[in-house]
């Protein structure tokens, strides 16, 4: 009798394509990127993506990390409201391999540069081979370590409960100490494992490796003197106003930056790229709390004198469910700035079908 009830329940989930995400979505295999929006609706969070396939959305609500696996473009998460107007930031949206019977064939994976290497063979050996995460929780390379070219690891011990959640993660070993600890703990905390109410809590241990991208050189006397510093730019806050989305970018490195950005336009510019840059605004981006904030200075030559101001935020306005691109140049890198200016001129006003990366002579970063 119980078997027939379970069979009927599973059949009901399959009917209409509403297959439980635990069985349908394999988020250990990412096949594409997507766009997502998260909104607080009283006692729950509404998560929407621009993809009907399975999608994994990483986001923060008032600084607390959340991960949702979304099927059919929409999902809800129970949420205990702590503030009347929570600050929500979407960190990433990734399309997962869809195991549903009606799922379309997954697209070929896009090459996305990563600063964090996948788990090493030794890491796989330390974890329970029979308990693999549905959501892997890729760690974010700490900006300060990335800028200095520091590599290392953090070994994390954690408990997986019967609901598939992670409890009590802690760093048991790290090299160097107190550099990658927070990034590794945050990544492990976002993981989700298969639910099994009959399974006793299991303690796992995993070593997470961190190393700079191939070709990247740190600041120990070998840092490149020219070229984009796109990795220093981080997304801070996202405000969705319905017809437009306001994205705040911050500087996660020590060097002052000029940011050149292109985003999908709105209103009369709908369907076209709109570009702007902090150079034209007269702003130079420095880290939050930097002592130079608000300071004004004059730069340029006799033919082109400009007044600049140090600020801690660069705002990008984009259309909903769209991506944006940027190039970040160190303040005194004139070659990078010239290339970035040429890029914005080549992209601004073009159809949204134009790939911004194809119009640039230098590396361009893209939001996820």
ZATORVEX-552229 format. One record per residue: residue in three letters; y, z negated, x negated of N, C-alpha, C in turn. Coordinates in pm, whole numbers. Each point is the difference from the previous one (the first is absolute). Layout:
('ALA',(Y,Z,X),(Y,Z,X),(Y,Z,X));
...
***
This chain:
('UNK',(-119,0,-83),(119,0,83),(125,0,-88));
('UNK',(1,-84,-103),(117,-8,-88),(20,132,-73));
('UNK',(-111,64,-40),(10,128,-69),(65,104,89));
('UNK',(-36,2,126),(57,99,91),(150,-25,21));
('UNK',(40,-127,2),(143,-32,15),(77,48,-122));
('UNK',(-55,-26,-119),(67,46,-121),(9,151,-5));
('UNK',(-107,66,41),(0,146,0),(105,53,96));
('UNK',(10,-61,116),(101,43,98),(140,-24,-51));
('UNK',(19,-114,-68),(133,-30,-55),(41,102,-104));
('UNK',(-94,35,-90),(32,97,-103),(27,137,62));
('UNK',(-76,34,103),(22,128,68),(137,5,63));
('UNK',(45,-115,53),(133,-4,62),(109,18,-104));
('UNK',(-25,-53,-121),(99,18,-106),(8,145,-43));
('UNK',(-114,66,-7),(-4,139,-43),(62,91,104));
('UNK',(-19,-32,128),(52,84,107),(150,16,-12));
('UNK',(47,124,16),(143,26,-7),(55,-2,-140));
('UNK',(-89,-11,-102),(47,4,-138),(52,-134,-50));
('UNK',(-5,-107,81),(52,-130,-41),(-107,-78,-75));
('UNK',(-40,53,-113),(-103,-67,-80),(63,-113,-78));
('UNK',(-68,-112,-6),(52,-114,-74),(29,41,-144));
('UNK',(118,-38,-48),(43,43,-132),(-97,-44,-109));
('UNK',(-68,-110,21),(-94,-51,-100),(-111,100,-27));
('UNK',(-42,74,104),(-109,96,-15),(53,141,-26));
('UNK',(118,28,46),(51,136,-7),(74,30,-129));
('UNK',(71,-96,-56),(92,27,-110),(-55,-51,-133));
('UNK',(0,88,-98),(-39,-36,-135),(125,6,-88));
('UNK',(70,-112,-10),(127,-2,-74),(-20,-25,-148));
('UNK',(-126,0,-46),(-22,2,-144),(14,142,-52));
('UNK',(9,97,92),(19,140,-37),(126,51,67));
('UNK',(108,15,-76),(129,46,52),(10,150,-20));
('UNK',(27,75,109),(2,146,-6),(140,59,11));
('UNK',(99,-79,39),(135,53,16),(98,-116,20));
('UNK',(127,30,1),(101,-99,32),(56,27,139));
('UNK',(69,-98,56),(55,14,133),(128,-83,10));
('UNK',(61,2,117),(118,-82,26),(-32,-98,112));
('UNK',(60,-117,-6),(-30,-103,100),(126,-77,36));
('UNK',(-2,-56,119),(107,-88,47),(-64,-125,59));
('UNK',(61,-113,-27),(-49,-128,50),(114,-70,72));
('UNK',(-27,-49,120),(103,-69,78),(-58,-127,60));
('UNK',(82,-106,6),(-42,-126,61),(23,7,151));
('UNK',(-104,-33,77),(6,1,145),(-40,-137,55));
('UNK',(82,-98,-24),(-32,-134,50),(-111,-63,-80));
('UNK',(-116,-16,61),(-113,-66,-65),(-94,98,-70));
('UNK',(41,126,-14),(-84,96,-70),(85,102,-74));
('UNK',(-64,67,-94),(65,105,-78),(-54,135,42));
('UNK',(88,95,16),(-39,136,36),(6,86,-125));
('UNK',(-113,65,-33),(-8,85,-117),(-28,142,45));
('UNK',(85,93,-40),(-18,141,35),(2,85,-126));
('UNK',(-88,101,-3),(-3,95,-111),(16,141,53));
('UNK',(30,92,-91),(15,140,40),(-132,76,-14));
('UNK',(-111,-73,-16),(-131,63,-13),(-95,-54,107));
('UNK',(-84,88,56),(-100,-44,96),(-127,-46,-69));
('UNK',(-16,35,-126),(-113,-49,-76),(16,-149,-28));
('UNK',(-104,-58,-57),(10,-138,-46),(110,-11,-105));
('UNK',(76,-107,5),(104,-21,-99),(10,-148,-33));
('UNK',(22,-28,-125),(22,-137,-46),(149,-19,-25));
('UNK',(59,-101,62),(143,-26,-13),(17,-137,-66));
('UNK',(67,-3,-114),(36,-125,-68),(147,-28,31));
('UNK',(30,-122,43),(139,-32,34),(24,-150,-14));
('UNK',(128,-35,0),(40,-140,-12),(83,-39,122));
('UNK',(-23,-119,51),(81,-56,108),(56,-132,-51));
('UNK',(131,-4,-18),(66,-117,-58),(-68,-43,-131));
('UNK',(-36,99,-81),(-59,-26,-131),(-148,-25,0));
('UNK',(-64,-9,119),(-144,-25,7),(-74,133,6));
('UNK',(-100,23,-89),(-69,129,-1),(-97,15,117));
('UNK',(-4,119,57),(-93,36,107),(-65,134,-34));
('UNK',(-121,18,50),(-69,129,-10),(-60,30,137));
('UNK',(24,121,51),(-58,42,127),(-71,133,-20));
('UNK',(-118,11,59),(-71,127,3),(24,60,139));
('UNK',(69,113,4),(46,59,125),(-85,122,33));
('UNK',(-48,8,122),(-71,118,47),(77,60,117));
('UNK',(-2,133,7),(68,73,107),(151,-23,0));
('UNK',(56,-34,-116),(145,-4,-14),(69,-127,45));
('UNK',(-74,-99,54),(68,-120,50),(-94,-119,-3));
('UNK',(55,-117,-30),(-79,-122,-4),(90,-119,28));
('UNK',(-63,-112,31),(73,-126,20),(-65,-110,-82));
('UNK',(84,-90,-46),(-49,-118,-72),(62,-124,63));
('UNK',(-83,-101,26),(54,-127,47),(90,-59,-108));
('UNK',(108,-62,43),(98,-50,-96),(72,-120,58));
('UNK',(7,-104,-80),(70,-122,40),(144,10,-48));
('UNK',(92,24,93),(140,21,-37),(60,-126,-62));
('UNK',(62,17,-115),(66,-112,-67),(152,16,2));
('UNK',(46,123,15),(144,27,8),(26,94,116));
('UNK',(121,-6,55),(34,85,115),(15,145,-42));
('UNK',(45,25,-122),(21,137,-48),(-68,15,-136));
('UNK',(-133,19,-3),(-72,2,-127),(36,122,-85));
('UNK',(-5,-19,-129),(23,109,-94),(-133,67,-28));
('UNK',(-12,128,37),(-125,73,-13),(19,112,-101));
('UNK',(-91,9,-99),(5,105,-100),(-136,66,-11));
('UNK',(-6,130,27),(-124,75,-15),(-14,37,-147));
('UNK',(-109,-44,-61),(-21,26,-143),(-69,134,-23));
('UNK',(-103,31,80),(-72,125,-19),(-79,34,126));
('UNK',(-31,129,13),(-86,49,108),(-93,102,-62));
('UNK',(-130,-23,10),(-98,87,-63),(-106,41,103));
('UNK',(-32,128,2),(-102,52,92),(-137,-25,-61));
('UNK',(-88,-64,78),(-133,-35,-48),(-104,105,45));
('UNK',(-113,-3,-66),(-108,87,46),(-45,-46,138));
('UNK',(-8,94,92),(-29,-30,141),(-145,35,28));
('UNK',(-80,-101,35),(-141,21,29),(-30,19,148));
('UNK',(105,15,81),(-19,21,143),(-66,134,27));
('UNK',(-75,11,110),(-72,123,30),(91,118,24));
('UNK',(124,-26,46),(91,110,29),(105,16,-106));
('UNK',(-18,-70,-112),(103,2,-104),(4,135,-67));
('UNK',(120,41,-32),(16,126,-71),(-42,-19,-144));
('UNK',(-36,111,-65),(-38,-7,-140),(119,-50,-80));
('UNK',(-19,-96,-88),(113,-56,-74),(62,101,-93));
('UNK',(130,-14,-16),(70,89,-92),(-34,-38,-143));
('UNK',(20,96,-91),(-25,-28,-141),(98,-106,-48));
('UNK',(-45,-96,-78),(90,-106,-46),(117,57,-79));
('UNK',(119,-57,24),(117,40,-76),(1,-75,-131));
('UNK',(35,68,-110),(9,-74,-127),(121,-91,2));
('UNK',(-25,-131,-4),(109,-98,2),(-7,-80,-128));
('UNK',(105,-1,-82),(-3,-77,-124),(-9,-148,29));
('UNK',(-83,-71,-73),(-15,-143,22),(19,-72,-133));
('UNK',(61,-116,8),(19,-80,-121),(-113,-98,-18));
('UNK',(-83,-19,104),(-108,-96,-6),(-131,73,-4));
('UNK',(-81,-28,-98),(-128,66,-10),(-94,-52,106));
('UNK',(-99,81,45),(-100,-51,93),(-85,-106,-68));
('UNK',(-69,-82,80),(-81,-106,-60),(-95,56,-105));
('UNK',(-8,-69,-110),(-87,43,-108),(-146,-27,35));
('UNK',(-96,63,-72),(-141,-29,27),(-32,-148,-9));
('UNK',(68,-72,-90),(-27,-143,-10),(44,-73,124));
('UNK',(108,49,64),(48,-62,123),(-101,19,111));
('UNK',(-56,121,9),(-98,27,104),(-123,-88,-18));
('UNK',(-34,-29,-125),(-119,-80,-26),(19,-145,41));
('UNK',(125,-49,1),(23,-139,33),(6,-23,150));
('UNK',(22,106,78),(7,-14,144),(-137,18,61));
('UNK',(-17,-49,122),(-125,14,72),(-13,145,44));
('UNK',(-101,72,-55),(-15,142,31),(-29,23,148));
('UNK',(-50,-103,71),(-31,17,141),(116,-29,92));
('UNK',(114,-42,-53),(117,-33,81),(119,74,-56));
('UNK',(26,118,55),(108,84,-48),(116,-2,100));
('UNK',(125,1,-47),(114,-9,92),(20,127,81));
('UNK',(40,-17,126),(42,113,82),(138,46,-43));
('UNK',(84,-94,-39),(134,26,-49),(10,-59,-139));
('UNK',(24,85,-99),(-11,-45,-139),(119,-81,-46));
('UNK',(120,30,49),(118,-76,-42),(39,29,-143));
('UNK',(49,123,-25),(41,37,-136),(119,-85,-45));
('UNK',(-8,-59,-118),(111,-83,-48),(119,85,-43));
('UNK',(118,-59,9),(122,68,-44),(34,-47,-141));
('UNK',(23,96,-87),(30,-33,-139),(134,-74,-6));
('UNK',(5,-120,-59),(127,-73,-9),(104,84,-76));
('UNK',(119,13,59),(102,89,-57),(36,-39,-143));
('UNK',(16,-130,-24),(40,-44,-134),(-106,35,-104));
('UNK',(-128,-17,38),(-109,33,-93),(-10,151,-20));
('UNK',(20,75,108),(-5,145,-10),(110,53,-91));
('UNK',(120,-56,14),(113,46,-81),(-23,-28,-148));
('UNK',(-74,-105,-30),(-25,-37,-139),(-132,54,-53));
('UNK',(-75,70,87),(-126,58,-43),(-109,-101,-24));
('UNK',(6,-114,66),(-100,-106,-20),(-127,34,78));
('UNK',(-113,-18,-62),(-128,17,68),(-78,-130,-7));
('UNK',(-95,-16,90),(-79,-123,1),(-89,-7,121));
('UNK',(-36,-122,41),(-88,-17,115),(21,-137,63));
('UNK',(-49,-12,123),(-5,-131,66),(-135,-10,69));
('UNK',(-71,-105,-26),(-131,-23,63),(19,-97,117));
('UNK',(-34,46,118),(28,-76,122),(-130,-42,66));
('UNK',(-3,-125,41),(-113,-53,78),(49,-25,142));
('UNK',(-79,38,100),(43,-13,139),(-121,-12,91));
('UNK',(26,-47,122),(-106,-18,100),(17,102,111));
('UNK',(-109,65,39),(0,92,114),(-65,-73,117));
('UNK',(76,-19,109),(-55,-72,116),(-78,94,91));
('UNK',(-60,-54,103),(-86,78,88),(78,105,79));
('UNK',(130,-20,15),(83,98,73),(44,115,-90));
('UNK',(-33,-7,-130),(36,107,-92),(131,-23,-71));
('UNK',(65,-114,22),(126,-30,-65),(-20,-69,-134));
('UNK',(106,-5,-79),(-4,-61,-131),(71,-135,6));
('UNK',(-64,-102,-59),(58,-133,-1),(3,-52,-144));
('UNK',(99,-83,-27),(11,-75,-125),(-13,84,-127));
('UNK',(72,111,-9),(-6,74,-127),(70,-78,-110));
('UNK',(-57,2,-120),(62,-68,-113),(-36,74,-128));
('UNK',(91,-2,-94),(-23,64,-130),(-73,-98,-90));
('UNK',(-115,44,-53),(-80,-88,-86),(14,39,-147));
('UNK',(49,122,-26),(24,43,-137),(98,117,4));
('UNK',(83,11,-101),(96,110,-4),(47,21,-143));
('UNK',(32,123,-30),(54,36,-131),(100,115,18));
('UNK',(127,-21,-34),(62,-128,-36),(15,-89,123));
('UNK',(21,-126,-22),(9,-94,111),(132,14,75));
('UNK',(-6,-23,131),(117,-3,89),(79,132,2));
('UNK',(-66,111,-27),(66,131,8),(-51,78,121));
('UNK',(-133,8,14),(-60,77,108),(-58,-86,112));
('UNK',(15,-132,-13),(-62,-92,96),(43,29,144));
('UNK',(131,6,23),(50,16,137),(-44,132,61));
('UNK',(6,108,-79),(-39,132,50),(-148,3,36));
('UNK',(-84,-61,-82),(-143,-2,27),(-32,-85,123));
('UNK',(65,-116,13),(-25,-86,116),(46,67,129));
('UNK',(116,67,-3),(50,67,120),(-93,113,41));
('UNK',(-54,73,-97),(-91,110,32),(-130,-51,63));
('UNK',(-56,-105,-58),(-125,-55,53),(22,-59,139));
('UNK',(115,-63,22),(29,-61,130),(7,105,111));
('UNK',(34,126,-35),(10,106,101),(-134,62,33));
('UNK',(-104,-36,-69),(-130,63,22),(-62,-41,133));
('UNK',(-81,90,52),(-80,-28,121),(-142,47,-24));
('UNK',(-96,-88,32),(-141,29,-17),(-66,13,138));
('UNK',(-122,57,5),(-69,11,129),(-20,-137,64));
('UNK',(20,-6,129),(-20,-124,74),(-149,-23,24));
('UNK',(-45,-121,-21),(-139,-38,27),(1,-150,31));
('UNK',(0,-34,129),(13,-140,40),(-118,-85,-44));
('UNK',(-111,67,-33),(-118,-75,-46),(1,-21,-151));
('UNK',(96,60,-68),(4,-10,-146),(76,-125,-43));
('UNK',(-58,-72,-92),(67,-118,-54),(114,46,-91));
('UNK',(106,-81,-15),(108,36,-93),(-55,27,-139));
('UNK',(49,106,-62),(-47,39,-132),(114,-4,-101));
('UNK',(-28,-55,-116),(98,-8,-107),(-23,118,-95));
('UNK',(104,82,-19),(-8,114,-88),(99,-18,-115));
('UNK',(-27,71,-107),(89,-1,-115),(18,143,-47));
('UNK',(124,38,-27),(25,138,-44),(111,3,-104));
('UNK',(-19,86,-96),(100,20,-105),(79,127,32));
('UNK',(131,-14,15),(87,113,34),(79,39,-124));
('UNK',(-18,124,-42),(64,50,-121),(136,61,33));
('UNK',(96,-19,-89),(132,60,11),(30,75,-130));
('UNK',(37,126,13),(43,75,-117),(101,105,42));
('UNK',(98,30,-87),(103,98,35),(-62,137,23));
('UNK',(77,87,68),(-45,136,18),(-20,65,-135));
('UNK',(-92,96,-4),(-25,71,-125),(128,67,-48));
('UNK',(33,-21,-124),(121,61,-55),(121,-91,7));
('UNK',(-8,-107,81),(114,-91,11),(4,-90,-123));
('UNK',(118,-30,-49),(16,-84,-118),(94,-112,34));
('UNK',(-30,-119,-47),(79,-116,37),(127,-14,-81));
('UNK',(63,-115,16),(130,-24,-61),(-7,-60,-139));
('UNK',(-119,-20,-51),(-11,-66,-131),(36,99,-111));
('UNK',(123,53,5),(47,90,-104),(-45,143,17));
('UNK',(-84,30,103),(-53,135,16),(35,61,133));
('UNK',(85,-64,76),(33,49,134),(72,135,-9));
('UNK',(-34,96,89),(72,126,0),(149,-23,22));
('UNK',(82,78,-70),(143,-17,14),(58,87,111));
('UNK',(-79,92,55),(51,90,103),(-107,22,105));
('UNK',(46,47,117),(-94,32,107),(12,-95,116));
('UNK',(-55,39,114),(10,-82,121),(-66,-136,-17));
('UNK',(56,-98,67),(-58,-135,7),(-35,-29,146));
('UNK',(-72,91,61),(-30,-12,142),(-79,-125,35));
('UNK',(-83,-47,-95),(-80,-119,25),(82,-127,12));
('UNK',(127,6,-40),(86,-119,9),(59,-18,140));
('UNK',(-14,101,85),(57,-6,134),(-105,-51,97));
('UNK',(37,-100,80),(-91,-59,98),(66,-1,138));
('UNK',(-83,8,102),(48,-8,137),(20,-146,38));
('UNK',(118,-32,53),(32,-139,33),(-11,-28,149));
('UNK',(80,65,81),(1,-26,144),(5,133,75));
('UNK',(-68,4,115),(-2,119,84),(46,-40,140));
('UNK',(102,67,49),(54,-28,134),(-16,125,86));
('UNK',(-77,-12,106),(-27,113,88),(94,-7,120));
('UNK',(89,98,10),(95,4,110),(-38,103,106));
('UNK',(-125,44,-2),(-46,97,98),(17,142,-48));
('UNK',(123,52,3),(25,137,-43),(13,11,-152));
('UNK',(31,-111,-65),(13,-2,-146),(-68,-124,-56));
('UNK',(-39,9,-125),(-58,-112,-72),(82,-21,-127));
('UNK',(45,-124,-22),(82,-35,-116),(-89,-73,-101));
('UNK',(-17,60,-117),(-87,-56,-103),(87,-47,-116));
('UNK',(-16,-125,-40),(74,-54,-114),(-86,3,-125));
('UNK',(52,58,-108),(-70,6,-127),(67,-95,-99));
('UNK',(-80,-67,-82),(52,-94,-98),(-52,36,-139));
('UNK',(66,-54,-103),(-37,22,-139),(-87,-116,-47));
('UNK',(-124,30,-39),(-92,-105,-46),(-2,-12,-152));
('UNK',(85,75,-70),(5,-6,-145),(137,-50,-45));
('UNK',(16,-18,-129),(124,-57,-53),(109,105,-17));
('UNK',(-36,124,-30),(99,103,-28),(72,45,126));
('UNK',(133,15,-5),(73,53,115),(-43,144,29));
('UNK',(-14,34,127),(-52,131,40),(96,72,93));
('UNK',(-4,133,-5),(60,84,102),(-114,66,74));
('UNK',(4,-6,132),(-111,47,84),(43,123,78));
('UNK',(-81,104,-7),(22,124,72),(-113,14,101));
('UNK',(33,11,129),(-104,2,102),(15,112,100));
('UNK',(-113,48,54),(-2,101,105),(-95,-47,110));
('UNK',(45,9,125),(-79,-48,113),(8,100,114));
('UNK',(-97,-9,92),(1,86,118),(120,-36,87));
('UNK',(77,100,38),(124,-23,73),(-20,-34,146));
('UNK',(106,-47,64),(-1,-33,142),(116,72,68));
('UNK',(1,-4,134),(109,61,75),(13,148,-29));
('UNK',(120,45,-38),(22,142,-27),(-75,47,-124));
('UNK',(-44,-94,-84),(-76,35,-120),(-151,-16,18));
('UNK',(-44,-16,124),(-143,-18,28),(-78,122,-50));
('UNK',(-108,-26,-71),(-83,109,-53),(48,51,-134));
('UNK',(100,-67,-58),(51,41,-130),(12,-123,-92));
('UNK',(1,27,-129),(17,-107,-97),(148,-33,-16));
('UNK',(28,-129,-6),(137,-48,-25),(-5,-86,-126));
('UNK',(82,34,-98),(-3,-71,-128),(129,-77,-23));
('UNK',(-10,-110,-67),(116,-81,-38),(-33,-70,-131));
('UNK',(100,-53,-65),(-27,-69,-126),(105,-106,-26));
('UNK',(-40,-99,-77),(91,-111,-31),(111,44,-94));
('UNK',(-21,107,-75),(105,49,-89),(121,45,80));
('UNK',(-23,78,107),(110,45,84),(64,-117,74));
('UNK',(-79,-98,34),(55,-118,68),(76,-91,-95));
('UNK',(-24,20,-128),(65,-87,-99),(-73,-131,-18));
('UNK',(-130,-2,29),(-80,-122,-11),(-103,12,-111));
('UNK',(-20,-109,-73),(-105,-9,-101),(-89,-117,40));
('UNK',(-129,24,8),(-95,-98,53),(-46,-96,-110));
('UNK',(18,-130,24),(-48,-103,-91),(-88,-97,80));
('UNK',(-82,-82,-67),(-88,-91,73),(77,-101,86));
('UNK',(-67,-50,103),(59,-103,85),(32,-123,-85));
('UNK',(120,-53,15),(41,-116,-77),(54,31,-137));
('UNK',(9,128,-37),(52,39,-131),(146,-44,-12));
('UNK',(38,-47,-119),(136,-52,-21),(106,109,8));
('UNK',(-41,126,-7),(96,111,7),(36,39,141));
('UNK',(-64,-56,102),(23,39,138),(149,-7,36));
('UNK',(47,108,62),(138,4,44),(100,45,-105));
('UNK',(-43,3,-127),(91,40,-106),(32,149,9));
('UNK',(125,36,-17),(41,139,3),(41,44,-141));
('UNK',(-26,126,-31),(41,52,-130),(27,149,12));
('UNK',(70,55,-95),(37,141,-1),(-82,71,-106));
('UNK',(-56,115,37),(-82,77,-92),(36,147,12));
('UNK',(-47,79,-97),(26,144,2),(95,42,-109));
('UNK',(46,124,11),(94,53,-99),(132,33,69));
('UNK',(90,61,-74),(133,27,53),(-4,92,121));
('UNK',(-104,85,7),(-10,96,110),(-73,-57,121));
('UNK',(-74,-106,-20),(-79,-54,110),(-11,-151,-14));
('UNK',(102,-69,45),(4,-145,-9),(-52,-58,132));
('UNK',(-98,-91,-8),(-58,-60,119),(1,-151,-12));
('UNK',(14,-66,114),(-10,-145,5),(-134,-36,62));
('UNK',(-76,-83,-69),(-132,-40,46),(-2,-151,31));
('UNK',(-96,-37,84),(-16,-140,38),(-148,-35,-6));
('UNK',(-31,-114,-62),(-138,-46,-6),(-38,-62,135));
('UNK',(-113,45,54),(-47,-50,129),(-150,-25,-7));
('UNK',(-55,-70,98),(-144,-33,-3),(-78,70,111));
('UNK',(60,103,63),(-72,67,108),(46,145,13));
('UNK',(-95,89,18),(29,141,28),(-70,34,131));
('UNK',(75,47,98),(-54,23,133),(-33,148,22));
('UNK',(-117,24,58),(-44,135,35),(-18,7,151));
('UNK',(62,96,66),(-17,21,143),(-97,115,20));
('UNK',(-107,-23,74),(-99,105,22),(-39,6,147));
('UNK',(-67,107,36),(-54,14,135),(-123,-88,15));
('UNK',(-32,-45,123),(-121,-81,20),(-125,76,-42));
('UNK',(-100,-73,-45),(-129,58,-38),(15,110,-104));
('UNK',(88,-21,-97),(20,99,-105),(4,-69,-134));
('UNK',(-10,79,-105),(4,-54,-134),(134,32,-66));
('UNK',(24,-64,-113),(120,31,-78),(-39,5,-147));
('UNK',(84,65,-77),(-27,24,-142),(118,-50,-82));
('UNK',(-25,-33,-126),(112,-43,-83),(-28,21,-148));
('UNK',(110,7,-76),(-4,0,-145),(96,-109,-46));
('UNK',(-46,-89,-87),(83,-108,-53),(26,25,-148));
('UNK',(126,-5,-40),(38,23,-140),(73,-121,-54));
('UNK',(-29,-34,-125),(77,-106,-65),(145,44,-11));
('UNK',(88,-95,10),(143,25,8),(52,96,-106));
('UNK',(-45,-15,-124),(54,82,-109),(-88,120,-35));
('UNK',(-99,33,86),(-88,115,-25),(62,124,67));
('UNK',(91,67,-73),(73,113,58),(-91,117,33));
('UNK',(-106,22,-81),(-92,112,26),(-75,-22,131));
('UNK',(-48,-121,21),(-72,-31,125),(93,16,119));
('UNK',(121,-47,-13),(96,9,111),(32,146,32));
('UNK',(12,83,-102),(28,142,23),(-116,67,73));
('UNK',(-123,-32,-41),(-117,55,69),(-8,-48,144));
('UNK',(33,-127,22),(-5,-56,135),(105,63,90));
('UNK',(119,23,-55),(105,68,78),(-45,139,41));
('UNK',(-60,72,-94),(-49,134,28),(-109,-3,108));
('UNK',(-83,-105,-5),(-107,-14,100),(58,-18,140));
('UNK',(97,-91,14),(56,-23,133),(71,124,52));
('UNK',(64,77,-89),(64,123,45),(-102,102,47));
('UNK',(-117,1,-65),(-103,98,35),(-74,-37,128));
('UNK',(0,-128,36),(-77,-45,116),(87,-20,124));
('UNK',(121,-52,-18),(84,-35,115),(26,121,90));
('UNK',(-23,-18,129),(21,105,98),(-118,92,19));
('UNK',(-102,-12,-85),(-118,86,12),(-88,-47,116));
('UNK',(-85,92,49),(-93,-34,107),(-94,-110,-46));
('UNK',(-44,-84,94),(-91,-109,-33),(-135,51,-49));
('UNK',(-27,129,16),(-124,57,-52),(4,15,-152));
('UNK',(119,-6,-58),(14,11,-145),(-50,-128,-65));
('UNK',(-82,12,-102),(-51,-116,-74),(103,-40,-104));
('UNK',(65,-118,14),(103,-40,-96),(-49,-5,-144));
('UNK',(-127,-34,-20),(-52,-10,-137),(-1,135,-69));
('UNK',(-12,108,78),(-3,134,-59),(138,46,-47));
('UNK',(105,-69,44),(135,42,-36),(58,-81,-115));
('UNK',(-81,-86,-59),(51,-90,-103),(-57,32,-137));
('UNK',(83,-13,-103),(-45,18,-137),(-56,-130,-56));
('UNK',(25,-110,67),(-47,-130,-47),(-92,-62,107));
('UNK',(-69,-108,-37),(-90,-67,93),(78,-60,116));
('UNK',(-53,18,120),(64,-50,122),(-95,-100,66));
('UNK',(53,-111,47),(-82,-101,69),(9,23,150));
('UNK',(-107,-38,70),(-6,18,146),(-41,-131,64));
('UNK',(59,-27,116),(-40,-120,74),(-138,19,58));
('UNK',(-67,-114,31),(-133,4,61),(5,-71,132));
***
